[in-house]
Amino acid sequence: MDDKALNKEEKKEVAISFKNIVFGYDKSTIPFITNLSFEINNGDYVCIVGGNGSGKSTISKIISGLLRPWSGEIEIFDKVINKTNSKILHSNIGIIFQNPDNQFIGLTAEDDIAFGLENYRINPTQIWDIIYNSAQIVEIQNLLKLDASQLSGGQKQKVAIASVIALNPKIIIFDESTSMLDPLAKIELKQLMFLLCKKFKKTIISVTHDMEEIVDADKVLVIKDGKVEKYGKPANIFENRDFLKNNHLDIPFVLKLSQLISNKNNKVNLTLDRNKLLKEIDSLCKK
């Protein structure tokens, strides 16, 4: 990274900061997470990846306040979180879980979105507009009056996302939210996460096993045994095959394809950029 790019990176506002976080599920045992430190910039789309049991979902639950670290500091927009100001977490962070059924509370999609707004004592005269605007972002306006039993898994997931959007948090966490969806619903959800980040300026944190998702991420945080193995741009994460193997990470399709073609024609560069690869393939076909 050149000096100009580095300076630009340094000027970004930090949304989340972990400083020497220690956590375990049983205080009679060795902590699962030890001295974990990292920062996530405001407005970034960050994927947290790692093998099963690596600690990535635990980290998302610590960020959202569902789990409390044994020691260390968590800062949200430069404010240290403690017992007296935990409301900062609730006002700034929303989380979408793996199973949409676990988040569906209301009888209908509309009721479900309204639930959080009513708990936050939003003016009743404003609630409908907020519900409709949130539904519009995730394109479920036509589902608002439907009963939960009439919705697919992907539709329920969108209702859960609309419920979070309605509360307008600056940070939205997706905790393996694509894992129970069919291929089309996965694509739609990934597009929605990207939209929320780039158009609506949300900080998106996605805990995921889906290596196709990280192609569009700003940064990737690789976790192993509760520690940061690597943190950087997607291209830097995938430059070392041994590193990927040691961390149980697969290679995205675009990179696999570029590798296969490059093995046959070294004029094709290895890339994670699908548009760049298509242009190089098109150029080869015209020769």
C-alpha positions as CSV (number, residue, x, y, z in Angstrom):
1,M,0.0,0.0,0.0
2,D,1.4,3.4,-1.0
3,D,1.6,6.4,1.4
4,K,-1.4,8.1,0.0
5,A,-3.6,5.0,0.3
6,L,-2.3,4.5,3.9
7,N,-3.1,8.0,4.9
8,K,-6.6,7.7,3.4
9,E,-7.1,4.5,5.4
10,E,-5.9,6.2,8.6
11,K,-8.5,9.0,8.3
12,K,-11.4,6.6,8.4
13,E,-13.6,6.6,11.5
14,V,-13.3,3.4,13.6
15,A,-16.6,1.8,14.2
16,I,-15.5,-1.1,16.4
17,S,-12.3,-1.6,18.3
18,F,-11.3,-4.8,20.2
19,K,-8.4,-4.3,22.6
20,N,-6.9,-7.4,24.3
21,I,-10.3,-9.1,24.6
22,V,-10.3,-12.3,26.7
23,F,-13.3,-14.6,26.8
24,G,-14.3,-18.2,27.6
25,Y,-17.5,-20.1,28.2
26,D,-16.4,-21.5,31.5
27,K,-14.2,-19.5,33.9
28,S,-12.8,-22.8,35.4
29,T,-11.0,-23.5,32.0
30,I,-8.5,-21.8,29.8
31,P,-10.1,-18.8,27.9
32,F,-11.2,-19.6,24.4
33,I,-10.2,-16.1,23.1
34,T,-7.0,-14.5,24.4
35,N,-5.7,-10.9,23.9
36,L,-7.8,-10.4,20.7
37,S,-7.3,-7.0,19.1
38,F,-8.6,-5.6,15.8
39,E,-10.4,-2.6,14.4
40,I,-13.3,-2.3,11.9
41,N,-13.7,1.0,10.1
42,N,-17.0,2.7,9.7
43,G,-18.7,2.0,6.4
44,D,-16.6,-1.1,5.6
45,Y,-18.0,-4.5,4.6
46,V,-16.0,-7.0,6.6
47,C,-16.2,-10.8,6.4
48,I,-15.1,-12.9,9.4
49,V,-14.1,-16.3,8.3
50,G,-12.4,-19.4,9.8
51,G,-13.0,-23.1,10.3
52,N,-15.6,-24.6,12.5
53,G,-14.9,-23.8,16.2
54,S,-12.5,-21.0,15.2
55,G,-14.4,-18.4,17.3
56,K,-15.9,-16.3,14.6
57,S,-19.5,-16.5,15.8
58,T,-18.3,-16.0,19.4
59,I,-16.7,-12.7,18.2
60,S,-20.0,-11.5,16.6
61,K,-21.9,-12.2,19.8
62,I,-19.3,-10.3,21.8
63,I,-19.6,-7.3,19.4
64,S,-23.4,-7.3,19.7
65,G,-23.3,-7.6,23.5
66,L,-24.8,-11.1,23.7
67,L,-21.6,-12.3,25.3
68,R,-19.5,-10.3,27.8
69,P,-15.7,-10.6,27.6
70,W,-13.8,-11.5,30.8
71,S,-11.4,-8.6,30.2
72,G,-10.2,-6.1,27.6
73,E,-11.9,-3.2,26.1
74,I,-14.5,-2.8,23.3
75,E,-15.0,0.6,21.8
76,I,-18.0,1.6,19.6
77,F,-17.3,4.8,17.8
78,D,-14.5,5.7,20.4
79,K,-16.7,5.0,23.4
80,V,-15.6,2.3,25.8
81,I,-18.4,-0.1,26.5
82,N,-19.1,-0.9,30.2
83,K,-22.0,-2.0,32.4
84,T,-23.4,1.6,32.7
85,N,-23.5,2.4,29.0
86,S,-24.3,-0.9,27.3
87,K,-27.2,0.9,25.6
88,I,-24.6,2.2,23.1
89,L,-24.5,-1.4,21.8
90,H,-28.2,-1.7,21.3
91,S,-28.6,1.7,19.6
92,N,-25.7,1.2,17.2
93,I,-25.7,-2.6,16.5
94,G,-28.2,-4.9,14.9
95,I,-27.7,-8.7,14.3
96,I,-29.2,-11.2,11.9
97,F,-28.9,-14.8,13.0
98,Q,-28.5,-18.0,11.0
99,N,-32.0,-19.3,11.5
100,P,-34.7,-16.7,10.5
101,D,-37.3,-18.6,12.5
102,N,-35.4,-17.7,15.7
103,Q,-36.0,-14.0,15.0
104,F,-39.6,-14.1,13.8
105,I,-41.7,-12.8,16.7
106,G,-44.9,-11.3,15.2
107,L,-47.8,-13.1,13.6
108,T,-47.2,-11.3,10.3
109,A,-44.2,-9.7,8.7
110,E,-45.6,-6.2,9.5
111,D,-46.0,-7.2,13.2
112,D,-42.5,-8.5,13.3
113,I,-41.0,-5.3,12.0
114,A,-43.2,-3.2,14.3
115,F,-42.2,-5.2,17.4
116,G,-38.8,-3.5,17.8
117,L,-40.1,-0.1,17.0
118,E,-42.8,-0.4,19.7
119,N,-40.2,-1.6,22.2
120,Y,-38.1,1.5,21.5
121,R,-41.3,3.6,22.0
122,I,-41.3,5.1,18.5
123,N,-44.2,7.5,17.9
124,P,-47.1,5.3,16.7
125,T,-47.8,7.9,14.0
126,Q,-44.4,7.2,12.5
127,I,-44.3,3.5,12.8
128,W,-46.1,2.6,9.5
129,D,-43.8,4.8,7.4
130,I,-40.7,3.3,9.0
131,I,-42.1,-0.3,8.4
132,Y,-42.8,0.5,4.8
133,N,-39.5,2.2,4.1
134,S,-37.6,-0.7,5.7
135,A,-39.6,-3.3,3.7
136,Q,-39.0,-1.3,0.5
137,I,-35.2,-1.5,1.0
138,V,-35.4,-5.4,1.2
139,E,-38.2,-5.5,-1.4
140,I,-40.9,-7.2,0.7
141,Q,-43.6,-4.6,0.6
142,N,-46.0,-7.3,-0.8
143,L,-45.3,-9.6,2.1
144,L,-46.2,-7.3,5.0
145,K,-49.6,-8.7,5.7
146,L,-48.6,-12.3,5.3
147,D,-48.5,-14.8,8.1
148,A,-45.1,-16.3,9.1
149,S,-46.3,-19.7,7.9
150,Q,-46.7,-18.3,4.4
151,L,-43.1,-17.2,4.1
152,S,-40.1,-19.0,2.8
153,G,-36.8,-19.1,4.7
154,G,-35.4,-16.4,2.5
155,Q,-38.4,-14.2,2.9
156,K,-38.3,-14.6,6.7
157,Q,-34.6,-13.6,6.6
158,K,-35.6,-10.5,4.7
159,V,-38.2,-9.7,7.3
160,A,-35.6,-10.1,10.0
161,I,-33.3,-7.7,8.1
162,A,-36.1,-5.2,7.7
163,S,-36.8,-5.4,11.4
164,V,-33.1,-4.4,12.1
165,I,-33.1,-1.7,9.4
166,A,-36.2,-0.2,10.9
167,L,-34.2,0.6,14.1
168,N,-31.5,2.3,12.0
169,P,-28.3,0.9,13.6
170,K,-25.0,2.0,12.2
171,I,-23.6,-1.5,12.3
172,I,-25.3,-4.7,11.1
173,I,-23.9,-8.1,11.9
174,F,-24.9,-11.1,9.7
175,D,-24.0,-14.3,11.7
176,E,-23.9,-17.1,9.0
177,S,-27.1,-15.7,7.7
178,T,-26.7,-17.3,4.2
179,S,-26.1,-20.9,5.5
180,M,-29.7,-22.1,5.6
181,L,-30.8,-20.4,2.3
182,D,-31.2,-21.8,-1.2
183,P,-28.7,-20.6,-3.9
184,L,-30.9,-17.8,-5.2
185,A,-31.8,-16.5,-1.7
186,K,-28.0,-16.5,-0.9
187,I,-27.3,-14.4,-3.9
188,E,-30.1,-11.9,-3.0
189,L,-28.9,-11.7,0.6
190,K,-25.3,-11.0,-0.5
191,Q,-26.5,-8.3,-2.9
192,L,-28.5,-6.8,-0.1
193,M,-25.5,-6.7,2.3
194,F,-23.5,-4.9,-0.3
195,L,-26.3,-2.5,-0.9
196,L,-26.7,-1.7,2.8
197,C,-23.0,-1.0,3.0
198,K,-22.4,1.0,-0.2
199,K,-25.7,2.9,-0.6
200,F,-27.0,3.2,2.9
201,K,-23.5,3.6,4.5
202,K,-23.9,0.8,7.1
203,T,-20.9,-1.0,8.6
204,I,-21.5,-4.6,7.6
205,I,-19.9,-7.5,9.4
206,S,-20.6,-10.9,8.0
207,V,-19.6,-14.1,9.7
208,T,-19.5,-16.6,6.9
209,H,-18.4,-19.9,5.4
210,D,-19.2,-18.7,1.9
211,M,-16.0,-17.8,0.1
212,E,-18.0,-16.3,-2.8
213,E,-19.2,-13.6,-0.5
214,I,-15.8,-12.3,0.5
215,V,-15.0,-11.3,-3.1
216,D,-17.0,-8.1,-2.6
217,A,-15.8,-7.4,1.0
218,D,-13.6,-4.5,1.8
219,K,-11.6,-6.6,4.3
220,V,-11.5,-10.2,5.5
221,L,-10.7,-11.1,9.1
222,V,-9.4,-14.7,9.4
223,I,-9.9,-16.3,12.8
224,K,-8.3,-19.5,14.1
225,D,-8.4,-20.8,17.7
226,G,-9.8,-17.5,18.9
227,K,-6.9,-15.5,17.4
228,V,-6.5,-13.2,14.3
229,E,-4.5,-15.2,11.7
230,K,-4.8,-12.5,9.0
231,Y,-6.7,-9.3,8.4
232,G,-6.7,-7.5,5.1
233,K,-8.1,-7.1,1.6
234,P,-9.5,-10.3,-0.1
235,A,-6.7,-10.4,-2.7
236,N,-4.1,-10.5,0.1
237,I,-6.0,-13.3,2.0
238,F,-6.0,-15.6,-1.0
239,E,-2.4,-15.1,-2.2
240,N,-1.0,-18.1,-0.1
241,R,-2.5,-21.6,-0.8
242,D,-0.9,-23.1,2.3
243,F,-2.4,-20.4,4.5
244,L,-5.9,-21.2,3.1
245,K,-5.4,-24.9,3.7
246,N,-4.2,-24.4,7.2
247,N,-7.2,-22.3,8.0
248,H,-9.7,-24.6,6.3
249,L,-10.7,-22.0,3.7
250,D,-11.8,-22.7,0.1
251,I,-11.0,-20.6,-2.9
252,P,-13.7,-18.5,-4.6
253,F,-14.9,-19.7,-8.0
254,V,-13.5,-16.7,-9.9
255,L,-10.0,-17.3,-8.5
256,K,-10.2,-21.1,-9.2
257,L,-11.3,-20.3,-12.8
258,S,-8.5,-17.8,-13.3
259,Q,-6.0,-20.3,-12.0
260,L,-7.2,-23.0,-14.4
261,I,-7.1,-20.7,-17.4
262,S,-3.7,-19.2,-16.4
263,N,-2.3,-22.8,-16.2
264,K,-3.2,-23.0,-19.9
265,N,-2.4,-19.5,-20.9
266,N,0.0,-17.4,-18.7
267,K,-1.3,-14.2,-20.3
268,V,-4.4,-14.5,-18.0
269,N,-3.7,-13.1,-14.5
270,L,-4.9,-14.6,-11.3
271,T,-7.8,-12.5,-10.0
272,L,-10.8,-12.3,-7.7
273,D,-12.4,-9.6,-10.0
274,R,-15.0,-11.4,-12.1
275,N,-15.3,-8.4,-14.5
276,K,-11.5,-8.3,-15.1
277,L,-11.5,-12.1,-15.7
278,L,-14.3,-11.8,-18.2
279,K,-12.5,-9.1,-20.1
280,E,-9.3,-11.2,-20.3
281,I,-11.3,-14.2,-21.5
282,D,-13.1,-12.0,-24.1
283,S,-9.7,-10.7,-25.3
284,L,-8.4,-14.2,-25.7
285,C,-11.4,-15.3,-27.7
286,K,-11.0,-12.4,-30.1
287,K,-7.4,-13.3,-31.0
